[in-house]
Amino acid sequence: MAINEEGKQGQNVVVNKVCRDRSPRLLVTKKKRVMARNGFRYRKINRMEIQHSAHCRIVEVDSPNQLFAKFDTDVTSNLQYKCPYLLTRYYVPKDSGNGESLVTDYVMAPLEEDTYSRARILKVVPDEAQPGTFYCLVVFIDHGSCQWVHTDALAMVDEKLFYQPWQAFAFSLFGLAPSRRYTELTNVKKPKQVWTQEHKRVLRTIIEKYDKFIIQSVVSLKDLVKEECLPYYLFGLDGDRKVDIALQFTLECRQEGLEVEIDRSSRLFTDHQEFRPKYFIEPKLDMNGIQTWRRTISSIWGEVIPAHPPGTETDNSQFTKHAYISTVTKKFDSEFEPSAERPSPMVRTFNNAILQREYVQNDGTTAFILISTERMSVGEFYVMPLKRRIRAKHIDNSADAVEEASRNLRAFSSSLDAFYVESCHRYLVNPKITCEGIIVGKEQYAIYELPQNADAGDGRYRRVMLIGLRLISDDHFDANSWMVHVVYLDFGGCDWVPLGSLLRIHSMHCLQEPFVVQIFAVLNDLVEQHRGQSRYDDCLSTILRAVVPVHSVLIGKLHTLANKSGKIVASVPHHRPNVLALDHFKVEGSQLILEDVICQIFKNVLSTGYLQKDRPVEVKVVKKGSVIRLKNQIQEPEFSVAFEFPEEEEEEKVGQNIGAARFFAHKAAEANEEFSNLSLE
């Protein structure tokens, strides 16, 4: 049937009934196919259509009826603005009313803080705090993803970018439908056919198995109907084999008890139906959760250049430009100025007062978790103490206490990132003052930005303590010729970083004590007399990693070291600030003292005499369940000794409480008998 959209005589428009509303991501009106007119004049960017088949990759999965793909030959990188670039601010007319006139317009929106990408406005919500401005839901047409962005952060699209089509195109898997079960003879209302989150999860799992795909058209381009998501065949490439994604999706859904139908008997486009998802595919608007650089143009793009001189009347048709220029010099920290006496503000590190006030429990112990780092030794490893109030809040669930502590760390890291990402807050440390302070052992702190290619997780900008210095080239006057040894205060571990990459730390970020503290384990005299020798330290480190669990809550007594000299020496870890001694530590709920376990295993290794040899020795400790297997390898032969943790059932059988020291002494004696039968020749 043909009808007239305006109710008057004129050209008829073919309208076909579809099973769902228009997609909130695309919002494309179905109409008779006309000659494509694109460009700045028409404020239009065309989509790409596949006539037969093409190689592609999937970039977004919303439902089986809406996927986004990109060709292998896409030119997305040429259609973006990378900082530095001269931006022209997006103009919002004063008579825009509720903002409906902005919908479907093309803009440049911040994909990342330093990257602007082409986008289309799908929906607007007025900003009550700033009348005349809006929060816009935009789809990045070259990436297939959606985000909420404020109009103050939008920029104009250059005219040349209007003539490149969408690099990401939407399509639907042909012939799929969510089935429904109902009885024809009953009067029960038929359930709606919708896609669920379980369907989406199965489809995403299948898509993640393949890196490359082939998409193949189903209907002719001569069809008069312009649909939102054209149906296509999709094949995953597994070597030389082509896997039909729709068929595999149907099979795996049925194996998991999900109802899916597939019918490809009809090739008529008008018979193809699309089904809405039961969930929202667009992100929800959280005004407080939007990043600063999505609220307004970030300062890394430069300062505002007014379109007219101050005091003159401005024309609404003119735009405000942003240029990448040097920011005005202003004081970074009004409360602190670096000097030779005080190179940096002091971070409030751990001491007995802080421990007693916020961390120590009624029995004198402190709960903590072990932080895994690349380098660990009994004299230098890191733990995250758990505050007393967090433990009391989650007294029945230690995992929730650890999660809340980790959440607090992520929140603090996000505040550091939001502050130092602004160019006006990034000031390099004074190289001369910093180097002289490190040489004489002064306590110094700074901010270090991790490399962008580092797999850092949370925390792009991190607080560090400076503990060492070395020269890597002959140019003494070049800051990049000096490497600084730093300790990460909130994440643990240490690293060598260029002096020219360190930023000044603001005094307000020194009030928060570190989330992680360095530990110096107090062990018995046998271990202490061998501490510091490389072959013994390597053996102790191996035993420490195997014995102390990473994902369990530990309990021990933390206290400050009395022999600190006040001068930072890189080679003496326990002389640094934020270093505590640890003894009598154990896993929560266990009676086994872990330092006794470490000392007993180390004593057993010493009894073999292998560590006194000149030849290299490799000690491996493998923990399997409640058994620790110690393998000490020195050329040939190989042997292993099993140390079993005493269990309550075993203690009841023997009728006495076997202490950890006695137990391991007994096992060591048994091991010595085994060693006596081995030949080292």
Secondary structure as UniProt FT lines:
FT   STRAND          2..3
FT   TURN            5..6
FT   STRAND          13..14
FT   TURN            24..26
FT   TURN            40..43
FT   STRAND          53..63
FT   TURN            64..65
FT   STRAND          66..71
FT   TURN            72..73
FT   HELIX           76..79
FT   STRAND          80..82
FT   STRAND          87..89
FT   TURN            94..95
FT   TURN            97..99
FT   HELIX           100..102
FT   TURN            103..104
FT   STRAND          106..112
FT   TURN            113..114
FT   STRAND          115..126
FT   TURN            128..129
FT   TURN            131..132
FT   STRAND          134..140
FT   TURN            141..144
FT   STRAND          145..150
FT   HELIX           151..153
FT   HELIX           159..163
FT   STRAND          168..173
FT   TURN            174..175
FT   STRAND          176..177
FT   TURN            184..185
FT   HELIX           197..207
FT   TURN            208..209
FT   STRAND          213..217
FT   TURN            221..222
FT   STRAND          230..238
FT   TURN            239..240
FT   STRAND          241..244
FT   HELIX           245..255
FT   TURN            256..257
FT   STRAND          261..262
FT   HELIX           269..271
FT   TURN            287..289
FT   HELIX           292..294
FT   HELIX           299..301
FT   STRAND          303..305
FT   TURN            310..311
FT   TURN            316..317
FT   STRAND          321..323
FT   TURN            334..335
FT   HELIX           352..354
FT   HELIX           355..359
FT   TURN            362..363
FT   STRAND          366..371
FT   TURN            378..379
FT   STRAND          380..385
FT   HELIX           388..393
FT   TURN            394..396
FT   HELIX           398..420
FT   HELIX           423..425
FT   HELIX           431..439
FT   TURN            440..441
FT   STRAND          445..449
FT   TURN            452..453
FT   STRAND          461..471
FT   TURN            476..477
FT   HELIX           479..481
FT   STRAND          482..488
FT   TURN            489..491
FT   STRAND          494..498
FT   HELIX           499..501
FT   STRAND          502..503
FT   HELIX           507..510
FT   STRAND          517..521
FT   HELIX           525..528
FT   TURN            529..532
FT   HELIX           534..547
FT   STRAND          554..560
FT   TURN            562..563
FT   TURN            570..571
FT   HELIX           573..575
FT   TURN            577..578
FT   STRAND          579..587
FT   TURN            588..589
FT   HELIX           594..608
FT   HELIX           610..612
FT   STRAND          618..624
FT   TURN            625..626
FT   STRAND          627..633
FT   STRAND          640..644
FT   HELIX           648..654
FT   HELIX           660..676
//
